[in-house]
Amino acid sequence: HPTMAALNQTSLQPASFLLLGMAGLEDLHTWLSIPFCLMYIAALLGNFILLFVIVTERSLHEPMYLFLAMLAMADLVLSSSTVPKALSVFWSLSKEISFHACLTQMFFTHLSFIAESTILLAMAFDRYVAICDPLRYATVFTHSLIARIGLAAIARSFCVMFPTIFLLQRLPYCSHSIMPHTYCEHMGIARLACADISVNIWYGFATTLLSPGVDIVLIGVLYVLILRAVFRLSSKNAQLKAVGTCSSHACVIFLFYTPAFFSFFTHRFGRNVPHHVHILLANLYVLLPPMLNPIVYTMKNKHIREKVSQVLFRTGQ
């Protein structure tokens, strides 16, 4: 009977999940919330200042800085999808999250992560053309191409993440509603199901290898080509300048992928890794890059550093 089947499916889906935060470290929740809160405030301030400076300064309407503005937007979505709820769990304000809110949170967290990975790949290509084929740079990186890359990053993320909503909705949860986590992520929700989740596992594995996985390989290839071109430059000064323009991007790539891949592989293969370490890693990859990206680019890029200090100085006056 279709109505009974629908009713049965609804009853097997929990109305809400209870997020436990760092299971096993409940006594430290208040203390853990302090660095979390400070890092989140730093991420919000840093990315909003960076966005404001890039949008208002006409001299920064160049491809590299426009990609940086996209990165800042992805960082704001990534951290704001997860950290406010994590803080409410740590402060025991609200540990409950409805089933659909949980799916929404998971969707936007993973969506912004894949979008950010795509933007980092585009930035690597930007540096490759700027160093290896500088004469064609202005004709290749037009404003329309940058807009298309931004839309492609969103479209790609949407296409990868949209099926996961249905993959999770089809599962029965048999009243399993306690989630030992600070936010909802695909495999964290799937593991609460009382049915075979092999499709979810393989889909999660395939999308990780095909989206961030392919991106990091392509970024690696582009950087090998960039370094080869840099070492062929005759002038030592030109070599240093070329390395300087790439160093901030290389730092951001390292900061972005390292905690994310650690989290992914310990989740899949780290049977002996304590559960709170899984949770800590999962929180690091949504907090660390958004906080450090604006700092890295402001410290390492003279043009941005000058503009940011001008804006802050004007505001201070």
FISE-547364 format. One record per residue (C-alpha): residue in one letter; x, y, z. Coordinates in steps of 0.5 Angstrom, whole numbers, plus 500, padded with zeros to 3 digits. Layout:
<tormis>
<tormi lodren="A" u="X" v="Y" w="Z"/>
...
</tormis>
This chain:
<tormis>
<tormi lodren="H" u="500" v="500" w="500"/>
<tormi lodren="P" u="503" v="506" w="498"/>
<tormi lodren="T" u="501" v="511" w="503"/>
<tormi lodren="M" u="503" v="506" w="509"/>
<tormi lodren="A" u="510" v="505" w="505"/>
<tormi lodren="A" u="511" v="513" w="505"/>
<tormi lodren="L" u="508" v="513" w="513"/>
<tormi lodren="N" u="513" v="507" w="514"/>
<tormi lodren="Q" u="519" v="511" w="511"/>
<tormi lodren="T" u="517" v="517" w="515"/>
<tormi lodren="S" u="517" v="514" w="521"/>
<tormi lodren="L" u="524" v="511" w="520"/>
<tormi lodren="Q" u="527" v="518" w="519"/>
<tormi lodren="P" u="528" v="521" w="525"/>
<tormi lodren="A" u="525" v="528" w="526"/>
<tormi lodren="S" u="532" v="530" w="529"/>
<tormi lodren="F" u="539" v="528" w="531"/>
<tormi lodren="L" u="542" v="530" w="537"/>
<tormi lodren="L" u="549" v="532" w="536"/>
<tormi lodren="L" u="554" v="530" w="542"/>
<tormi lodren="G" u="560" v="534" w="540"/>
<tormi lodren="M" u="567" v="531" w="542"/>
<tormi lodren="A" u="564" v="525" w="545"/>
<tormi lodren="G" u="569" v="523" w="550"/>
<tormi lodren="L" u="571" v="530" w="551"/>
<tormi lodren="E" u="565" v="533" w="554"/>
<tormi lodren="D" u="568" v="536" w="560"/>
<tormi lodren="L" u="573" v="540" w="555"/>
<tormi lodren="H" u="567" v="543" w="551"/>
<tormi lodren="T" u="567" v="550" w="554"/>
<tormi lodren="W" u="575" v="550" w="553"/>
<tormi lodren="L" u="575" v="548" w="546"/>
<tormi lodren="S" u="569" v="553" w="545"/>
<tormi lodren="I" u="574" v="559" w="546"/>
<tormi lodren="P" u="579" v="557" w="540"/>
<tormi lodren="F" u="573" v="555" w="536"/>
<tormi lodren="C" u="570" v="562" w="537"/>
<tormi lodren="L" u="576" v="566" w="536"/>
<tormi lodren="M" u="578" v="562" w="530"/>
<tormi lodren="Y" u="571" v="563" w="527"/>
<tormi lodren="I" u="571" v="571" w="529"/>
<tormi lodren="A" u="578" v="571" w="525"/>
<tormi lodren="A" u="575" v="568" w="519"/>
<tormi lodren="L" u="569" v="572" w="519"/>
<tormi lodren="L" u="573" v="579" w="520"/>
<tormi lodren="G" u="579" v="577" w="515"/>
<tormi lodren="N" u="575" v="574" w="509"/>
<tormi lodren="F" u="570" v="580" w="510"/>
<tormi lodren="I" u="576" v="585" w="510"/>
<tormi lodren="L" u="579" v="582" w="504"/>
<tormi lodren="L" u="572" v="582" w="500"/>
<tormi lodren="F" u="571" v="589" w="502"/>
<tormi lodren="V" u="578" v="591" w="499"/>
<tormi lodren="I" u="577" v="587" w="493"/>
<tormi lodren="V" u="570" v="590" w="491"/>
<tormi lodren="T" u="572" v="597" w="493"/>
<tormi lodren="E" u="579" v="598" w="490"/>
<tormi lodren="R" u="579" v="598" w="482"/>
<tormi lodren="S" u="586" v="596" w="482"/>
<tormi lodren="L" u="585" v="589" w="485"/>
<tormi lodren="H" u="579" v="588" w="479"/>
<tormi lodren="E" u="585" v="583" w="476"/>
<tormi lodren="P" u="584" v="575" w="475"/>
<tormi lodren="M" u="588" v="573" w="481"/>
<tormi lodren="Y" u="584" v="578" w="486"/>
<tormi lodren="L" u="577" v="576" w="483"/>
<tormi lodren="F" u="579" v="569" w="485"/>
<tormi lodren="L" u="581" v="571" w="492"/>
<tormi lodren="A" u="574" v="574" w="493"/>
<tormi lodren="M" u="571" v="567" w="490"/>
<tormi lodren="L" u="575" v="564" w="495"/>
<tormi lodren="A" u="573" v="568" w="501"/>
<tormi lodren="M" u="566" v="567" w="499"/>
<tormi lodren="A" u="567" v="560" w="499"/>
<tormi lodren="D" u="571" v="560" w="506"/>
<tormi lodren="L" u="565" v="564" w="509"/>
<tormi lodren="V" u="560" v="559" w="507"/>
<tormi lodren="L" u="564" v="553" w="509"/>
<tormi lodren="S" u="566" v="556" w="516"/>
<tormi lodren="S" u="559" v="559" w="517"/>
<tormi lodren="S" u="555" v="552" w="515"/>
<tormi lodren="T" u="558" v="549" w="521"/>
<tormi lodren="V" u="562" v="553" w="526"/>
<tormi lodren="P" u="555" v="556" w="529"/>
<tormi lodren="K" u="552" v="550" w="531"/>
<tormi lodren="A" u="558" v="547" w="533"/>
<tormi lodren="L" u="559" v="553" w="538"/>
<tormi lodren="S" u="552" v="552" w="540"/>
<tormi lodren="V" u="553" v="544" w="542"/>
<tormi lodren="F" u="559" v="546" w="546"/>
<tormi lodren="W" u="555" v="551" w="550"/>
<tormi lodren="S" u="549" v="547" w="551"/>
<tormi lodren="L" u="545" v="552" w="548"/>
<tormi lodren="S" u="542" v="547" w="542"/>
<tormi lodren="K" u="544" v="540" w="541"/>
<tormi lodren="E" u="538" v="538" w="537"/>
<tormi lodren="I" u="538" v="539" w="529"/>
<tormi lodren="S" u="532" v="537" w="525"/>
<tormi lodren="F" u="533" v="532" w="519"/>
<tormi lodren="H" u="532" v="536" w="514"/>
<tormi lodren="A" u="537" v="542" w="517"/>
<tormi lodren="C" u="542" v="537" w="518"/>
<tormi lodren="L" u="542" v="535" w="510"/>
<tormi lodren="T" u="542" v="542" w="509"/>
<tormi lodren="Q" u="548" v="543" w="513"/>
<tormi lodren="M" u="551" v="537" w="510"/>
<tormi lodren="F" u="550" v="540" w="503"/>
<tormi lodren="F" u="553" v="547" w="504"/>
<tormi lodren="T" u="559" v="544" w="508"/>
<tormi lodren="H" u="561" v="540" w="502"/>
<tormi lodren="L" u="558" v="544" w="497"/>
<tormi lodren="S" u="563" v="550" w="499"/>
<tormi lodren="F" u="569" v="545" w="500"/>
<tormi lodren="I" u="568" v="542" w="493"/>
<tormi lodren="A" u="567" v="550" w="490"/>
<tormi lodren="E" u="574" v="552" w="494"/>
<tormi lodren="S" u="578" v="546" w="491"/>
<tormi lodren="T" u="575" v="548" w="484"/>
<tormi lodren="I" u="577" v="555" w="485"/>
<tormi lodren="L" u="584" v="553" w="488"/>
<tormi lodren="L" u="585" v="549" w="481"/>
<tormi lodren="A" u="583" v="555" w="477"/>
<tormi lodren="M" u="588" v="560" w="481"/>
<tormi lodren="A" u="594" v="555" w="480"/>
<tormi lodren="F" u="592" v="555" w="472"/>
<tormi lodren="D" u="592" v="563" w="473"/>
<tormi lodren="R" u="599" v="562" w="476"/>
<tormi lodren="Y" u="601" v="557" w="470"/>
<tormi lodren="V" u="599" v="562" w="465"/>
<tormi lodren="A" u="602" v="568" w="468"/>
<tormi lodren="I" u="609" v="565" w="469"/>
<tormi lodren="C" u="609" v="560" w="463"/>
<tormi lodren="D" u="605" v="564" w="458"/>
<tormi lodren="P" u="605" v="572" w="460"/>
<tormi lodren="L" u="604" v="575" w="453"/>
<tormi lodren="R" u="597" v="571" w="453"/>
<tormi lodren="Y" u="595" v="572" w="460"/>
<tormi lodren="A" u="590" v="578" w="459"/>
<tormi lodren="T" u="587" v="575" w="453"/>
<tormi lodren="V" u="586" v="568" w="456"/>
<tormi lodren="F" u="583" v="571" w="463"/>
<tormi lodren="T" u="578" v="576" w="461"/>
<tormi lodren="H" u="572" v="578" w="466"/>
<tormi lodren="S" u="567" v="573" w="462"/>
<tormi lodren="L" u="572" v="567" w="463"/>
<tormi lodren="I" u="573" v="569" w="471"/>
<tormi lodren="A" u="565" v="569" w="471"/>
<tormi lodren="R" u="564" v="563" w="468"/>
<tormi lodren="I" u="569" v="559" w="472"/>
<tormi lodren="G" u="566" v="562" w="478"/>
<tormi lodren="L" u="559" v="559" w="476"/>
<tormi lodren="A" u="562" v="552" w="474"/>
<tormi lodren="A" u="565" v="552" w="481"/>
<tormi lodren="I" u="558" v="552" w="484"/>
<tormi lodren="A" u="555" v="548" w="478"/>
<tormi lodren="R" u="560" v="542" w="479"/>
<tormi lodren="S" u="559" v="542" w="487"/>
<tormi lodren="F" u="552" v="542" w="486"/>
<tormi lodren="C" u="552" v="536" w="481"/>
<tormi lodren="V" u="557" v="532" w="486"/>
<tormi lodren="M" u="553" v="534" w="492"/>
<tormi lodren="F" u="545" v="534" w="490"/>
<tormi lodren="P" u="545" v="526" w="489"/>
<tormi lodren="T" u="547" v="525" w="497"/>
<tormi lodren="I" u="541" v="528" w="499"/>
<tormi lodren="F" u="537" v="523" w="496"/>
<tormi lodren="L" u="542" v="517" w="498"/>
<tormi lodren="L" u="541" v="519" w="505"/>
<tormi lodren="Q" u="533" v="520" w="505"/>
<tormi lodren="R" u="532" v="513" w="502"/>
<tormi lodren="L" u="536" v="510" w="508"/>
<tormi lodren="P" u="532" v="508" w="514"/>
<tormi lodren="Y" u="534" v="510" w="521"/>
<tormi lodren="C" u="530" v="506" w="526"/>
<tormi lodren="S" u="530" v="511" w="531"/>
<tormi lodren="H" u="538" v="512" w="531"/>
<tormi lodren="S" u="538" v="520" w="532"/>
<tormi lodren="I" u="545" v="521" w="537"/>
<tormi lodren="M" u="550" v="523" w="533"/>
<tormi lodren="P" u="557" v="524" w="536"/>
<tormi lodren="H" u="559" v="530" w="532"/>
<tormi lodren="T" u="559" v="537" w="532"/>
<tormi lodren="Y" u="556" v="538" w="525"/>
<tormi lodren="C" u="553" v="534" w="520"/>
<tormi lodren="E" u="557" v="530" w="514"/>
<tormi lodren="H" u="555" v="525" w="509"/>
<tormi lodren="M" u="558" v="519" w="512"/>
<tormi lodren="G" u="557" v="521" w="519"/>
<tormi lodren="I" u="549" v="521" w="517"/>
<tormi lodren="A" u="550" v="515" w="513"/>
<tormi lodren="R" u="553" v="511" w="519"/>
<tormi lodren="L" u="547" v="512" w="523"/>
<tormi lodren="A" u="542" v="508" w="518"/>
<tormi lodren="C" u="540" v="501" w="520"/>
<tormi lodren="A" u="541" v="499" w="513"/>
<tormi lodren="D" u="546" v="497" w="508"/>
<tormi lodren="I" u="550" v="504" w="506"/>
<tormi lodren="S" u="555" v="501" w="501"/>
<tormi lodren="V" u="552" v="506" w="496"/>
<tormi lodren="N" u="554" v="512" w="500"/>
<tormi lodren="I" u="561" v="509" w="502"/>
<tormi lodren="W" u="562" v="508" w="495"/>
<tormi lodren="Y" u="559" v="515" w="492"/>
<tormi lodren="G" u="563" v="519" w="498"/>
<tormi lodren="F" u="569" v="515" w="496"/>
<tormi lodren="A" u="568" v="516" w="488"/>
<tormi lodren="T" u="567" v="524" w="489"/>
<tormi lodren="T" u="572" v="525" w="494"/>
<tormi lodren="L" u="577" v="522" w="489"/>
<tormi lodren="L" u="574" v="525" w="483"/>
<tormi lodren="S" u="573" v="532" w="485"/>
<tormi lodren="P" u="578" v="534" w="490"/>
<tormi lodren="G" u="583" v="528" w="488"/>
<tormi lodren="V" u="583" v="530" w="481"/>
<tormi lodren="D" u="584" v="538" w="483"/>
<tormi lodren="I" u="590" v="536" w="487"/>
<tormi lodren="V" u="593" v="532" w="482"/>
<tormi lodren="L" u="592" v="537" w="476"/>
<tormi lodren="I" u="595" v="543" w="481"/>
<tormi lodren="G" u="601" v="538" w="482"/>
<tormi lodren="V" u="602" v="538" w="475"/>
<tormi lodren="L" u="601" v="545" w="474"/>
<tormi lodren="Y" u="606" v="547" w="479"/>
<tormi lodren="V" u="611" v="542" w="476"/>
<tormi lodren="L" u="610" v="546" w="470"/>
<tormi lodren="I" u="611" v="553" w="473"/>
<tormi lodren="L" u="617" v="551" w="477"/>
<tormi lodren="R" u="620" v="548" w="471"/>
<tormi lodren="A" u="619" v="555" w="467"/>
<tormi lodren="V" u="622" v="559" w="473"/>
<tormi lodren="F" u="628" v="555" w="473"/>
<tormi lodren="R" u="629" v="556" w="466"/>
<tormi lodren="L" u="629" v="564" w="467"/>
<tormi lodren="S" u="636" v="567" w="466"/>
<tormi lodren="S" u="635" v="573" w="472"/>
<tormi lodren="K" u="635" v="571" w="479"/>
<tormi lodren="N" u="631" v="577" w="481"/>
<tormi lodren="A" u="625" v="574" w="476"/>
<tormi lodren="Q" u="626" v="567" w="479"/>
<tormi lodren="L" u="625" v="570" w="486"/>
<tormi lodren="K" u="619" v="574" w="483"/>
<tormi lodren="A" u="616" v="568" w="480"/>
<tormi lodren="V" u="616" v="564" w="486"/>
<tormi lodren="G" u="614" v="570" w="491"/>
<tormi lodren="T" u="607" v="570" w="487"/>
<tormi lodren="C" u="606" v="563" w="487"/>
<tormi lodren="S" u="608" v="562" w="495"/>
<tormi lodren="S" u="602" v="564" w="498"/>
<tormi lodren="H" u="598" v="560" w="493"/>
<tormi lodren="A" u="602" v="554" w="495"/>
<tormi lodren="C" u="601" v="555" w="502"/>
<tormi lodren="V" u="593" v="556" w="502"/>
<tormi lodren="I" u="593" v="549" w="498"/>
<tormi lodren="F" u="597" v="546" w="503"/>
<tormi lodren="L" u="593" v="549" w="509"/>
<tormi lodren="F" u="586" v="547" w="505"/>
<tormi lodren="Y" u="588" v="540" w="503"/>
<tormi lodren="T" u="592" v="537" w="509"/>
<tormi lodren="P" u="587" v="537" w="514"/>
<tormi lodren="A" u="581" v="535" w="509"/>
<tormi lodren="F" u="585" v="529" w="507"/>
<tormi lodren="F" u="587" v="527" w="514"/>
<tormi lodren="S" u="580" v="527" w="516"/>
<tormi lodren="F" u="578" v="523" w="510"/>
<tormi lodren="F" u="583" v="518" w="510"/>
<tormi lodren="T" u="582" v="517" w="518"/>
<tormi lodren="H" u="575" v="517" w="517"/>
<tormi lodren="R" u="575" v="511" w="512"/>
<tormi lodren="F" u="581" v="507" w="514"/>
<tormi lodren="G" u="583" v="509" w="521"/>
<tormi lodren="R" u="580" v="504" w="525"/>
<tormi lodren="N" u="584" v="505" w="531"/>
<tormi lodren="V" u="584" v="513" w="531"/>
<tormi lodren="P" u="580" v="515" w="537"/>
<tormi lodren="H" u="573" v="518" w="535"/>
<tormi lodren="H" u="575" v="525" w="538"/>
<tormi lodren="V" u="581" v="525" w="533"/>
<tormi lodren="H" u="576" v="524" w="527"/>
<tormi lodren="I" u="572" v="530" w="530"/>
<tormi lodren="L" u="577" v="535" w="531"/>
<tormi lodren="L" u="580" v="533" w="524"/>
<tormi lodren="A" u="573" v="534" w="521"/>
<tormi lodren="N" u="573" v="541" w="525"/>
<tormi lodren="L" u="580" v="543" w="523"/>
<tormi lodren="Y" u="578" v="543" w="515"/>
<tormi lodren="V" u="572" v="547" w="516"/>
<tormi lodren="L" u="576" v="552" w="521"/>
<tormi lodren="L" u="583" v="553" w="519"/>
<tormi lodren="P" u="583" v="555" w="512"/>
<tormi lodren="P" u="578" v="560" w="512"/>
<tormi lodren="M" u="582" v="563" w="518"/>
<tormi lodren="L" u="589" v="563" w="515"/>
<tormi lodren="N" u="587" v="564" w="508"/>
<tormi lodren="P" u="586" v="572" w="509"/>
<tormi lodren="I" u="592" v="572" w="513"/>
<tormi lodren="V" u="597" v="568" w="508"/>
<tormi lodren="Y" u="595" v="573" w="502"/>
<tormi lodren="T" u="595" v="579" w="506"/>
<tormi lodren="M" u="602" v="577" w="509"/>
<tormi lodren="K" u="605" v="575" w="502"/>
<tormi lodren="N" u="602" v="580" w="497"/>
<tormi lodren="K" u="605" v="587" w="498"/>
<tormi lodren="H" u="599" v="590" w="494"/>
<tormi lodren="I" u="593" v="587" w="498"/>
<tormi lodren="R" u="597" v="588" w="504"/>
<tormi lodren="E" u="598" v="596" w="502"/>
<tormi lodren="K" u="590" v="596" w="501"/>
<tormi lodren="V" u="588" v="593" w="507"/>
<tormi lodren="S" u="592" v="597" w="511"/>
<tormi lodren="Q" u="589" v="603" w="508"/>
<tormi lodren="V" u="582" v="601" w="509"/>
<tormi lodren="L" u="584" v="599" w="516"/>
<tormi lodren="F" u="587" v="606" w="517"/>
<tormi lodren="R" u="581" v="610" w="514"/>
<tormi lodren="T" u="576" v="606" w="518"/>
<tormi lodren="G" u="581" v="607" w="524"/>
<tormi lodren="Q" u="581" v="615" w="523"/>
</tormis>
